[in-house]
Amino acid sequence: FNSRDNPALQVTTTLPLRHSIGHCTGRVAAGSPRALRRGRTVASPRALRRELTGASPLDDYSPSPRSSPSQARSLSIRQGRFLAGSPTSPAQWAVALATATGEAAVDDISAAEAAEQLSAPGWHERKAALITLSELPPQEVQSYATAVMELLSNDPETRVRVSAADCLGRLEKCPAKCVDALVAALSDSQAVLRQASARALGCLKAGQAAQHVADLLEDGDSVVQREASAALGAMGPALAGTATLEKLKHSDADVRAWARRAVVRMKALHDDSSGRSVFNQLHPHLEGVLAHPDSAVRASATEVLEKLNAIDSHSIKAERYTALLRDRSEGVRLTAVKGLGMLGTAAAPNAGTLAERLADRSESVRLAAVQALEKLGEVNGAEAVPIAAALLEDNLQTVRRAASASLAHLGQAARPHLAARHVALLADENCSMRCSAVEELGELAGELRPEQIAAVVALRIDPHWSVRLALARAFRKFGPTVAADPEHSQALDILTIDKDWRVAREAAAARAAAPHSFQRT
């Protein structure tokens, strides 16, 4: 059978798989000769649409074991449908609910119904309830602030406490005791909770916590420092100006840099039409910094003064866009992402926050984030690397695709994550993604860790012949490291008797060329 003879299967795209932005959403070069030789065909427009959007086959056909993230949108918290015996873990259901495309997941759930689940025995359900509350109008959630605060302070699961902090940050007004709970969480041993608490205090513009947040500019975690800087900028010069400018006197250059960024954000978010309001509020406090005996401190103060006098500079625009990246509106987030992508060097300090949008609930925002990071490139996008690398382990395959595609554009800074970038695609529902990942990992054979090799070899029973064929070819490149493992040798034996003759032939060739420890005894 030659699929090239079948016009119905000749779906074309303009870019090859490894270099297309579509890599992040499953847009594969289904009609290319190489793809057709492997059997990478898309049988119908429905299948193409599912690959592009990550939608479930449930939308058109029968259930599929790979469709769980999209099914999560049909879950109802009030019905408690987090099935312990299902193939997908409750944690994945909760994450899928939190990041599902659209608003259907929470449209039919009231604040009261979600609040009932705050005392559920499973942490996955408590987390999902908090995420649901975060998406509801603040006035509906206000009466449950105390219950959310209790989870922030006392829940044994860090992920629940993080969601509780995020939920409190969504409220327009927060009781003083809730602000106190967020301040207490700033000193938690878990960096992710410190990040969430600082972010929430910034959203609430809790000026009484400004000094505590400013102290996080000295935190050992760079993401915590970034969130603290953003929070101070959101609070504004009247509430956080003094605490921020005090950090300009710090002996650590990184701390001074985060303080400068906070001041730039203040100007971006709080200046008036004259462009002098923030300058007038901060200038009296700058006098002492400008007279500091340390020349490095004086240089920082001078740079801040220059930023305060600037009118509508690119750095100011970058801070304005960055402040909108977490907006409730998909359209606002999309505009902010695209805007940052156009600013080049000025957006470099904000690349990490931009990378968080690779996990956005909106498909269009995720795709725009990949495109924006591609425009920033290796030089300006380096700060995005650790964020994107962490997202390679996300529960949603569309997020993993976006993270993998972004890292491909970030050059040498992303080189340590090259193997992980392809391993993240081995579980993808698209056979072309899996096949390409196996091929790339075969080329990296000498750099793979044992657990990464095991992840590749596990595809010996992949349902698609092209993936098994790529694995049989990869065996030739794995060499003595794989040959020393009896389980991997057995995997090659399985491939030599594969039902597809092409796979069996390639596996037999790999067996013949294998080191002695591969040979049958």
Kinemage of the C-alpha trace (Angstrom):
@kinemage 1
@onewidth
@group {chain A} dominant
@subgroup {mainchain}
@vectorlist {calphas} color= white
{ca phe a 1} P 0.000 0.000 0.000
{ca asn a 2} L 1.347 3.426 -0.971
{ca ser a 3} L -0.505 6.236 0.782
{ca arg a 4} L 0.835 8.739 -1.752
{ca asp a 5} L -1.541 7.198 -4.299
{ca asn a 6} L -4.521 8.141 -2.180
{ca pro a 7} L -5.449 11.832 -2.735
{ca ala a 8} L -7.679 11.824 0.346
{ca leu a 9} L -4.654 11.432 2.553
{ca gln a 10} L -2.572 14.188 1.014
{ca val a 11} L -3.060 16.935 3.617
{ca thr a 12} L -0.377 19.580 3.241
{ca thr a 13} L 1.231 22.134 5.493
{ca thr a 14} L 3.795 24.832 4.795
{ca leu a 15} L 6.464 23.997 7.380
{ca pro a 16} L 8.162 20.763 8.474
{ca leu a 17} L 7.168 19.351 11.852
{ca arg a 18} L 10.285 20.200 13.850
{ca his a 19} L 10.310 23.848 12.817
{ca ser a 20} L 6.644 24.744 12.736
{ca ile a 21} L 4.889 26.677 15.432
{ca gly a 22} L 2.176 24.053 15.006
{ca his a 23} L 4.441 21.646 16.876
{ca cys a 24} L 2.928 23.008 20.067
{ca thr a 25} L -0.643 22.232 19.070
{ca gly a 26} L -0.257 19.057 17.050
{ca arg a 27} L -0.136 20.520 13.557
{ca val a 28} L 1.972 17.914 11.815
{ca ala a 29} L 3.244 17.801 8.281
{ca ala a 30} L 0.859 14.995 7.484
{ca gly a 31} L 1.235 15.239 3.731
{ca ser a 32} L 4.996 15.425 3.433
{ca pro a 33} L 6.662 12.502 1.637
{ca arg a 34} L 8.553 11.560 4.772
{ca ala a 35} L 5.372 11.537 6.812
{ca leu a 36} L 3.500 9.530 4.216
{ca arg a 37} L 6.245 6.914 4.085
{ca arg a 38} L 5.763 6.474 7.825
{ca gly a 39} L 2.032 6.361 7.581
{ca arg a 40} L 1.514 9.748 9.225
{ca thr a 41} L -1.901 10.364 7.775
{ca val a 42} L -4.890 12.268 8.985
{ca ala a 43} L -8.011 10.438 7.976
{ca ser a 44} L -10.536 13.246 8.324
{ca pro a 45} L -10.996 16.938 9.063
{ca arg a 46} L -12.386 15.917 12.457
{ca ala a 47} L -9.162 14.169 13.319
{ca leu a 48} L -7.179 17.197 12.222
{ca arg a 49} L -9.372 19.453 14.369
{ca arg a 50} L -8.810 17.222 17.399
{ca glu a 51} L -5.066 17.346 16.868
{ca leu a 52} L -5.061 21.127 16.525
{ca thr a 53} L -7.185 21.785 19.597
{ca gly a 54} L -6.388 18.832 21.823
{ca ala a 55} L -10.108 17.983 21.835
{ca ser a 56} L -11.344 14.580 22.894
{ca pro a 57} L -12.461 11.920 20.429
{ca leu a 58} L -15.605 11.862 22.615
{ca asp a 59} L -16.663 14.934 20.654
{ca asp a 60} L -17.087 12.817 17.500
{ca tyr a 61} L -16.558 9.147 18.195
{ca ser a 62} L -16.086 6.645 20.993
{ca pro a 63} L -14.011 7.194 24.171
{ca ser a 64} L -10.238 7.048 23.936
{ca pro a 65} L -7.779 6.362 26.780
{ca arg a 66} L -5.765 9.376 25.609
{ca ser a 67} L -8.659 11.848 25.777
{ca ser a 68} L -8.858 12.449 29.520
{ca pro a 69} L -7.760 16.124 29.703
{ca ser a 70} L -10.627 17.289 27.518
{ca gln a 71} L -13.131 15.052 29.276
{ca ala a 72} L -12.367 16.959 32.451
{ca arg a 73} L -14.506 19.820 31.239
{ca ser a 74} L -17.583 17.631 31.702
{ca leu a 75} L -16.760 16.875 35.309
{ca ser a 76} L -18.985 18.316 37.975
{ca ile a 77} L -17.468 19.090 41.345
{ca arg a 78} L -20.877 18.876 42.944
{ca gln a 79} L -21.222 15.259 41.727
{ca gly a 80} L -17.786 14.323 42.993
{ca arg a 81} L -16.812 12.587 39.787
{ca phe a 82} L -13.115 12.140 40.490
{ca leu a 83} L -12.978 8.394 40.010
{ca ala a 84} L -10.179 6.706 41.918
{ca gly a 85} L -10.148 3.718 39.610
{ca ser a 86} L -9.931 5.623 36.344
{ca pro a 87} L -6.804 5.432 34.141
{ca thr a 88} L -6.123 9.123 34.804
{ca ser a 89} L -5.224 10.138 38.352
{ca pro a 90} L -7.382 12.597 40.345
{ca ala a 91} L -4.499 15.040 40.201
{ca gln a 92} L -4.654 15.047 36.410
{ca trp a 93} L -8.411 15.564 36.506
{ca ala a 94} L -7.966 18.561 38.789
{ca val a 95} L -5.234 20.100 36.642
{ca ala a 96} L -7.259 19.470 33.510
{ca leu a 97} L -10.262 21.183 35.082
{ca ala a 98} L -8.061 24.127 36.030
{ca thr a 99} L -6.642 24.606 32.545
{ca ala a 100} L -9.439 23.393 30.266
{ca thr a 101} L -10.132 25.597 27.267
{ca gly a 102} L -13.168 27.826 27.711
{ca glu a 103} L -15.422 28.504 30.631
{ca ala a 104} L -17.667 25.438 30.396
{ca ala a 105} L -15.967 23.818 33.386
{ca val a 106} L -17.387 26.287 35.871
{ca asp a 107} L -20.448 27.733 34.145
{ca asp a 108} L -22.892 25.496 35.968
{ca ile a 109} L -21.185 25.436 39.381
{ca ser a 110} L -22.118 28.003 41.996
{ca ala a 111} L -19.796 29.362 44.671
{ca ala a 112} L -21.783 27.524 47.344
{ca glu a 113} L -21.448 24.204 45.546
{ca ala a 114} L -17.705 24.663 45.052
{ca ala a 115} L -17.275 25.791 48.677
{ca glu a 116} L -18.835 22.538 49.871
{ca gln a 117} L -15.839 20.729 48.423
{ca leu a 118} L -13.315 22.794 50.400
{ca ser a 119} L -13.598 20.207 53.163
{ca ala a 120} L -13.444 17.188 50.850
{ca pro a 121} L -11.091 14.399 52.007
{ca gly a 122} L -9.053 14.358 48.786
{ca trp a 123} L -6.632 17.201 48.189
{ca his a 124} L -7.340 16.986 44.455
{ca glu a 125} L -10.980 17.908 45.076
{ca arg a 126} L -10.090 20.734 47.462
{ca lys a 127} L -7.662 22.129 44.884
{ca ala a 128} L -10.238 21.842 42.081
{ca ala a 129} L -12.817 23.630 44.257
{ca leu a 130} L -10.386 26.491 44.907
{ca ile a 131} L -9.627 26.794 41.208
{ca thr a 132} L -13.353 26.941 40.498
{ca leu a 133} L -13.846 29.667 43.113
{ca ser a 134} L -10.980 31.622 41.558
{ca glu a 135} L -12.833 31.738 38.247
{ca leu a 136} L -16.122 32.965 39.700
{ca pro a 137} L -16.944 36.673 40.162
{ca pro a 138} L -15.237 37.975 43.332
{ca gln a 139} L -18.483 39.183 44.895
{ca glu a 140} L -19.829 35.622 44.841
{ca val a 141} L -16.744 34.245 46.572
{ca gln a 142} L -16.264 36.984 49.163
{ca ser a 143} L -18.288 35.230 51.867
{ca tyr a 144} L -16.056 32.151 51.632
{ca ala a 145} L -12.785 34.036 52.168
{ca thr a 146} L -12.402 32.723 55.714
{ca ala a 147} L -12.787 29.101 54.593
{ca val a 148} L -10.189 29.662 51.881
{ca met a 149} L -7.889 31.300 54.428
{ca glu a 150} L -8.145 28.210 56.643
{ca leu a 151} L -6.872 26.062 53.789
{ca leu a 152} L -4.033 28.493 53.150
{ca ser a 153} L -2.948 28.308 56.779
{ca asn a 154} L -3.608 24.702 57.696
{ca asp a 155} L -3.963 22.389 54.722
{ca pro a 156} L -1.275 19.656 54.727
{ca glu a 157} L -0.948 19.714 50.921
{ca thr a 158} L 1.203 22.518 49.514
{ca arg a 159} L -0.636 22.509 46.184
{ca val a 160} L -3.903 23.242 47.950
{ca arg a 161} L -2.312 26.084 49.915
{ca val a 162} L -0.956 27.583 46.673
{ca ser a 163} L -4.419 27.467 45.110
{ca ala a 164} L -5.858 29.055 48.255
{ca ala a 165} L -3.388 31.942 47.985
{ca asp a 166} L -4.283 32.412 44.317
{ca cys a 167} L -7.987 32.369 45.197
{ca leu a 168} L -7.568 35.072 47.856
{ca gly a 169} L -5.613 37.174 45.381
{ca arg a 170} L -8.623 37.153 43.049
{ca leu a 171} L -10.859 38.869 45.595
{ca glu a 172} L -11.425 42.588 45.204
{ca lys a 173} L -11.448 43.086 48.968
{ca cys a 174} L -9.876 40.759 51.485
{ca pro a 175} L -10.373 40.739 55.277
{ca ala a 176} L -7.349 41.792 57.334
{ca lys a 177} L -6.982 38.305 58.775
{ca cys a 178} L -6.657 36.895 55.257
{ca val a 179} L -3.914 39.399 54.465
{ca asp a 180} L -2.188 38.323 57.682
{ca ala a 181} L -2.394 34.687 56.552
{ca leu a 182} L -0.817 35.599 53.217
{ca val a 183} L 1.966 37.500 55.005
{ca ala a 184} L 2.620 34.452 57.188
{ca ala a 185} L 2.864 32.291 54.059
{ca leu a 186} L 5.644 34.547 52.735
{ca ser a 187} L 8.020 32.829 55.140
{ca asp a 188} L 6.991 29.287 54.202
{ca ser a 189} L 9.740 26.826 53.308
{ca gln a 190} L 8.091 26.053 49.940
{ca ala a 191} L 9.129 28.565 47.278
{ca val a 192} L 5.984 27.974 45.232
{ca leu a 193} L 3.838 29.102 48.168
{ca arg a 194} L 5.970 32.193 48.720
{ca gln a 195} L 5.516 33.014 45.037
{ca ala a 196} L 1.735 32.634 45.184
{ca ser a 197} L 1.413 34.637 48.398
{ca ala a 198} L 3.476 37.547 47.068
{ca arg a 199} L 1.449 37.516 43.858
{ca ala a 200} L -1.821 37.553 45.823
{ca leu a 201} L -0.714 40.462 48.013
{ca gly a 202} L 0.192 42.412 44.895
{ca cys a 203} L -3.218 41.737 43.346
{ca leu a 204} L -4.884 42.904 46.563
{ca lys a 205} L -2.626 45.990 46.727
{ca ala a 206} L -2.076 45.199 50.381
{ca gly a 207} L 0.163 48.121 51.309
{ca gln a 208} L 0.415 46.985 54.939
{ca ala a 209} L 2.399 43.980 53.666
{ca ala a 210} L 4.775 46.018 51.467
{ca gln a 211} L 7.800 45.653 53.719
{ca his a 212} L 7.315 41.889 54.012
{ca val a 213} L 7.029 41.584 50.242
{ca ala a 214} L 10.089 43.817 49.737
{ca asp a 215} L 12.082 41.471 51.948
{ca leu a 216} L 11.423 38.717 49.406
{ca leu a 217} L 13.595 40.602 46.929
{ca glu a 218} L 16.419 38.988 48.905
{ca asp a 219} L 14.918 35.489 48.564
{ca gly a 220} L 17.148 32.727 47.263
{ca asp a 221} L 14.602 31.742 44.603
{ca ser a 222} L 14.622 33.920 41.478
{ca val a 223} L 10.945 33.285 40.734
{ca val a 224} L 10.020 34.432 44.249
{ca gln a 225} L 12.087 37.579 43.670
{ca arg a 226} L 10.311 38.195 40.375
{ca glu a 227} L 6.860 37.819 41.948
{ca ala a 228} L 7.835 40.107 44.840
{ca ser a 229} L 9.087 42.752 42.424
{ca ala a 230} L 5.865 42.551 40.404
{ca ala a 231} L 3.762 42.740 43.581
{ca leu a 232} L 5.552 45.878 44.778
{ca gly a 233} L 4.999 47.472 41.386
{ca ala a 234} L 1.298 46.607 41.552
{ca met a 235} L 0.966 48.160 45.015
{ca gly a 236} L 2.261 51.441 43.669
{ca pro a 237} L 4.511 54.246 44.923
{ca ala a 238} L 2.183 55.455 47.686
{ca leu a 239} L 1.950 52.032 49.346
{ca ala a 240} L 5.266 50.395 48.489
{ca gly a 241} L 7.610 53.161 47.305
{ca thr a 242} L 9.579 53.552 50.510
{ca ala a 243} L 10.058 49.812 51.079
{ca thr a 244} L 11.154 49.345 47.458
{ca leu a 245} L 13.655 52.189 47.348
{ca glu a 246} L 15.260 50.965 50.564
{ca lys a 247} L 16.222 47.805 48.676
{ca leu a 248} L 18.156 49.942 46.190
{ca lys a 249} L 20.723 50.361 48.967
{ca his a 250} L 21.297 46.615 49.234
{ca ser a 251} L 24.814 45.314 48.673
{ca asp a 252} L 23.576 42.532 46.344
{ca ala a 253} L 23.330 43.671 42.725
{ca asp a 254} L 20.465 41.229 42.005
{ca val a 255} L 18.362 42.672 44.825
{ca arg a 256} L 18.951 46.185 43.486
{ca ala a 257} L 17.970 45.017 39.996
{ca trp a 258} L 14.655 43.578 41.248
{ca ala a 259} L 13.960 46.820 43.109
{ca arg a 260} L 14.589 48.810 39.910
{ca arg a 261} L 12.153 46.615 38.035
{ca ala a 262} L 9.543 47.222 40.728
{ca val a 263} L 9.946 50.982 40.275
{ca val a 264} L 9.593 50.661 36.484
{ca arg a 265} L 6.366 48.718 36.984
{ca met a 266} L 5.089 51.395 39.360
{ca lys a 267} L 5.576 53.988 36.656
{ca ala a 268} L 3.975 51.739 34.046
{ca leu a 269} L 0.867 51.057 36.116
{ca his a 270} L 0.371 54.142 38.256
{ca asp a 271} L 1.616 57.178 36.339
{ca asp a 272} L -0.790 59.883 35.219
{ca ser a 273} L -1.103 61.551 31.834
{ca ser a 274} L 1.649 64.046 32.646
{ca gly a 275} L 4.156 61.240 33.264
{ca arg a 276} L 5.344 62.938 36.477
{ca ser a 277} L 3.098 61.534 39.201
{ca val a 278} L 5.245 58.541 40.188
{ca phe a 279} L 8.420 60.618 39.892
{ca asn a 280} L 7.019 63.237 42.270
{ca gln a 281} L 6.088 60.571 44.832
{ca leu a 282} L 9.403 58.717 44.731
{ca his a 283} L 11.915 61.509 44.170
{ca pro a 284} L 12.080 62.601 47.852
{ca his a 285} L 12.964 59.047 48.863
{ca leu a 286} L 15.588 58.810 46.120
{ca glu a 287} L 17.642 61.658 47.524
{ca gly a 288} L 19.141 59.469 50.241
{ca val a 289} L 19.953 56.711 47.750
{ca leu a 290} L 21.655 59.157 45.379
{ca ala a 291} L 23.930 60.248 48.242
{ca his a 292} L 24.839 56.702 49.272
{ca pro a 293} L 28.596 56.076 49.780
{ca asp a 294} L 28.539 52.946 47.584
{ca ser a 295} L 29.030 53.896 43.916
{ca ala a 296} L 27.044 50.833 42.732
{ca val a 297} L 24.059 51.977 44.799
{ca arg a 298} L 24.319 55.493 43.408
{ca ala a 299} L 24.425 54.028 39.895
{ca ser a 300} L 21.207 52.098 40.585
{ca ala a 301} L 19.515 55.243 41.868
{ca thr a 302} L 20.622 57.142 38.775
{ca glu a 303} L 19.184 54.436 36.519
{ca val a 304} L 15.904 54.561 38.421
{ca leu a 305} L 15.826 58.328 38.032
{ca glu a 306} L 16.322 57.948 34.307
{ca lys a 307} L 13.468 55.415 34.091
{ca leu a 308} L 11.166 57.677 36.078
{ca asn a 309} L 11.816 60.543 33.684
{ca ala a 310} L 11.269 58.396 30.611
{ca ile a 311} L 7.937 58.761 28.836
{ca asp a 312} L 6.359 55.700 27.229
{ca ser a 313} L 9.663 53.865 26.745
{ca his a 314} L 9.773 50.234 25.624
{ca ser a 315} L 10.575 49.087 29.156
{ca ile a 316} L 7.472 50.872 30.432
{ca lys a 317} L 5.372 49.236 27.722
{ca ala a 318} L 6.831 45.835 28.637
{ca glu a 319} L 5.777 46.261 32.253
{ca arg a 320} L 2.284 47.306 31.225
{ca tyr a 321} L 1.897 44.220 29.051
{ca thr a 322} L 3.356 41.962 31.745
{ca ala a 323} L 0.854 43.235 34.294
{ca leu a 324} L -1.953 42.067 31.964
{ca leu a 325} L -0.661 38.520 31.414
{ca arg a 326} L -2.835 37.144 34.231
{ca asp a 327} L -5.973 39.087 33.360
{ca arg a 328} L -9.283 37.204 33.515
{ca ser a 329} L -10.057 38.104 29.902
{ca glu a 330} L -8.594 35.836 27.230
{ca gly a 331} L -8.502 38.735 24.785
{ca val a 332} L -6.504 40.908 27.175
{ca arg a 333} L -3.991 38.119 27.847
{ca leu a 334} L -3.650 37.472 24.131
{ca thr a 335} L -2.959 41.143 23.409
{ca ala a 336} L -0.398 41.291 26.216
{ca val a 337} L 1.437 38.198 24.970
{ca lys a 338} L 1.602 39.501 21.412
{ca gly a 339} L 2.705 42.913 22.626
{ca leu a 340} L 5.622 41.494 24.597
{ca gly a 341} L 6.718 39.473 21.603
{ca met a 342} L 7.127 42.683 19.604
{ca leu a 343} L 9.291 44.500 22.162
{ca gly a 344} L 12.517 42.511 21.782
{ca thr a 345} L 15.229 43.432 24.263
{ca ala a 346} L 12.865 45.493 26.420
{ca ala a 347} L 10.820 42.346 27.107
{ca ala a 348} L 13.814 40.206 28.137
{ca pro a 349} L 13.318 40.742 31.909
{ca asn a 350} L 9.696 39.637 31.509
{ca ala a 351} L 10.324 36.446 29.524
{ca gly a 352} L 9.794 34.243 32.577
{ca thr a 353} L 6.322 35.638 33.218
{ca leu a 354} L 5.565 35.333 29.515
{ca ala a 355} L 6.583 31.649 29.599
{ca glu a 356} L 3.894 30.967 32.204
{ca arg a 357} L 1.322 31.609 29.466
{ca leu a 358} L 2.480 28.386 27.794
{ca ala a 359} L 0.136 26.757 30.327
{ca asp a 360} L -2.714 29.193 29.733
{ca arg a 361} L -6.210 27.725 29.619
{ca ser a 362} L -6.674 29.263 26.160
{ca glu a 363} L -5.260 27.508 23.114
{ca ser a 364} L -4.811 30.815 21.272
{ca val a 365} L -2.863 32.330 24.166
{ca arg a 366} L -0.588 29.272 24.383
{ca leu a 367} L 0.141 29.464 20.662
{ca ala a 368} L 0.775 33.217 20.883
{ca ala a 369} L 3.183 32.615 23.772
{ca val a 370} L 5.192 30.170 21.658
{ca gln a 371} L 5.330 32.702 18.830
{ca ala a 372} L 6.309 35.512 21.199
{ca leu a 373} L 9.156 33.493 22.703
{ca glu a 374} L 10.328 32.611 19.203
{ca lys a 375} L 10.540 36.338 18.424
{ca leu a 376} L 12.452 37.023 21.639
{ca gly a 377} L 14.865 34.234 20.735
{ca glu a 378} L 17.912 32.990 22.581
{ca val a 379} L 19.255 36.392 23.603
{ca asn a 380} L 16.080 37.905 25.043
{ca gly a 381} L 14.208 34.761 26.078
{ca ala a 382} L 16.732 33.105 28.403
{ca glu a 383} L 14.653 33.830 31.507
{ca ala a 384} L 11.866 31.672 30.062
{ca val a 385} L 13.956 28.494 29.973
{ca pro a 386} L 13.423 27.202 33.553
{ca ile a 387} L 9.678 27.933 33.379
{ca ala a 388} L 9.245 26.159 30.037
{ca ala a 389} L 11.405 23.244 31.182
{ca ala a 390} L 9.199 22.721 34.240
{ca leu a 391} L 6.109 22.665 32.013
{ca leu a 392} L 7.496 19.670 30.097
{ca glu a 393} L 6.078 17.563 32.924
{ca asp a 394} L 2.625 19.146 32.852
{ca asn a 395} L -0.400 16.832 32.836
{ca leu a 396} L -1.852 18.384 29.685
{ca gln a 397} L -0.241 17.366 26.413
{ca thr a 398} L -1.017 20.707 24.753
{ca val a 399} L 1.006 22.426 27.469
{ca arg a 400} L 3.869 19.960 26.989
{ca arg a 401} L 3.770 20.624 23.242
{ca ala a 402} L 3.907 24.375 23.786
{ca ala a 403} L 6.801 24.096 26.246
{ca ser a 404} L 8.738 21.801 23.927
{ca ala a 405} L 8.216 24.071 20.917
{ca ser a 406} L 9.308 27.133 22.901
{ca leu a 407} L 12.519 25.543 24.140
{ca ala a 408} L 13.404 24.783 20.522
{ca his a 409} L 13.675 28.553 19.931
{ca leu a 410} L 15.754 29.398 23.004
{ca gly a 411} L 19.145 28.190 21.791
{ca gln a 412} L 22.023 27.230 24.035
{ca ala a 413} L 20.231 28.317 27.189
{ca ala a 414} L 17.754 25.471 26.561
{ca arg a 415} L 20.395 22.925 25.486
{ca pro a 416} L 20.477 21.129 28.893
{ca his a 417} L 16.778 20.351 28.414
{ca leu a 418} L 17.053 19.042 24.853
{ca ala a 419} L 16.461 15.384 25.739
{ca ala a 420} L 13.669 16.222 28.190
{ca arg a 421} L 12.005 18.281 25.451
{ca his a 422} L 11.608 15.162 23.319
{ca val a 423} L 10.847 12.781 26.196
{ca ala a 424} L 7.876 15.017 27.026
{ca leu a 425} L 6.340 14.118 23.653
{ca leu a 426} L 6.659 10.331 23.970
{ca ala a 427} L 3.198 10.096 25.571
{ca asp a 428} L 1.545 12.384 23.019
{ca glu a 429} L -1.654 11.099 21.438
{ca asn a 430} L -0.370 12.101 17.996
{ca cys a 431} L 1.710 9.302 16.497
{ca ser a 432} L 3.765 11.771 14.447
{ca met a 433} L 4.813 13.537 17.641
{ca arg a 434} L 5.850 10.253 19.238
{ca cys a 435} L 7.686 9.092 16.127
{ca ser a 436} L 9.621 12.346 15.777
{ca ala a 437} L 10.495 12.294 19.490
{ca val a 438} L 11.913 8.756 19.232
{ca glu a 439} L 13.991 9.719 16.194
{ca glu a 440} L 15.437 12.780 17.935
{ca leu a 441} L 16.208 10.820 21.096
{ca gly a 442} L 17.987 8.235 18.991
{ca glu a 443} L 20.279 10.997 17.764
{ca leu a 444} L 20.937 11.953 21.399
{ca ala a 445} L 21.659 8.377 22.489
{ca gly a 446} L 24.947 9.210 24.151
{ca glu a 447} L 23.380 11.941 26.306
{ca leu a 448} L 20.331 10.090 27.608
{ca arg a 449} L 19.896 9.105 31.239
{ca pro a 450} L 18.769 5.529 32.004
{ca glu a 451} L 15.206 6.604 32.827
{ca gln a 452} L 14.977 8.496 29.523
{ca ile a 453} L 16.126 5.439 27.584
{ca ala a 454} L 13.562 3.358 29.462
{ca ala a 455} L 10.842 5.830 28.445
{ca val a 456} L 11.796 5.398 24.790
{ca val a 457} L 12.014 1.613 24.956
{ca ala a 458} L 8.578 1.485 26.582
{ca leu a 459} L 7.143 2.342 23.137
{ca arg a 460} L 7.990 -1.173 21.920
{ca ile a 461} L 4.235 -1.873 22.157
{ca asp a 462} L 3.116 1.462 20.671
{ca pro a 463} L -0.079 1.002 18.620
{ca his a 464} L 1.381 2.729 15.552
{ca trp a 465} L 3.901 0.909 13.403
{ca ser a 466} L 5.857 4.070 12.532
{ca val a 467} L 6.704 4.640 16.206
{ca arg a 468} L 7.850 1.053 16.655
{ca leu a 469} L 9.900 1.371 13.460
{ca ala a 470} L 11.605 4.510 14.791
{ca leu a 471} L 12.376 2.652 18.014
{ca ala a 472} L 13.891 -0.294 16.130
{ca arg a 473} L 16.163 2.141 14.299
{ca ala a 474} L 17.039 3.904 17.544
{ca phe a 475} L 18.291 0.616 18.985
{ca arg a 476} L 21.227 0.775 16.566
{ca lys a 477} L 22.299 4.074 18.128
{ca phe a 478} L 21.776 3.308 21.801
{ca gly a 479} L 24.881 1.116 21.990
{ca pro a 480} L 26.406 -0.602 25.055
{ca thr a 481} L 24.371 1.390 27.587
{ca val a 482} L 21.163 -0.203 26.402
{ca ala a 483} L 22.780 -3.522 25.578
{ca ala a 484} L 23.745 -3.985 29.206
{ca asp a 485} L 20.109 -3.941 30.319
{ca pro a 486} L 18.287 -7.285 29.922
{ca glu a 487} L 14.877 -5.584 29.782
{ca his a 488} L 15.923 -3.487 26.811
{ca ser a 489} L 17.303 -6.560 25.091
{ca gln a 490} L 13.943 -8.264 25.563
{ca ala a 491} L 12.258 -5.221 24.036
{ca leu a 492} L 14.360 -5.659 20.916
{ca asp a 493} L 13.371 -9.324 20.818
{ca ile a 494} L 9.736 -8.248 20.841
{ca leu a 495} L 10.338 -5.927 17.913
{ca thr a 496} L 12.011 -8.672 15.854
{ca ile a 497} L 8.701 -10.580 15.811
{ca asp a 498} L 6.546 -7.483 15.256
{ca lys a 499} L 3.444 -7.991 13.121
{ca asp a 500} L 4.616 -5.212 10.796
{ca trp a 501} L 7.295 -6.538 8.475
{ca arg a 502} L 9.108 -3.201 8.300
{ca val a 503} L 9.512 -3.066 12.072
{ca ala a 504} L 10.600 -6.714 12.245
{ca arg a 505} L 13.155 -6.215 9.454
{ca glu a 506} L 14.680 -3.130 11.105
{ca ala a 507} L 14.754 -4.820 14.511
{ca ala a 508} L 16.479 -7.857 13.015
{ca ala a 509} L 19.098 -5.568 11.507
{ca ala a 510} L 19.581 -3.907 14.878
{ca arg a 511} L 19.923 -7.321 16.482
{ca ala a 512} L 22.559 -8.329 13.966
{ca ala a 513} L 24.538 -5.146 14.564
{ca ala a 514} L 24.091 -5.170 18.347
{ca pro a 515} L 26.869 -5.789 20.880
{ca his a 516} L 27.308 -9.309 22.134
{ca ser a 517} L 25.054 -8.793 25.129
{ca phe a 518} L 22.162 -8.268 22.729
{ca gln a 519} L 22.618 -11.592 21.030
{ca arg a 520} L 20.275 -14.439 21.751
{ca thr a 521} L 21.772 -17.235 23.785
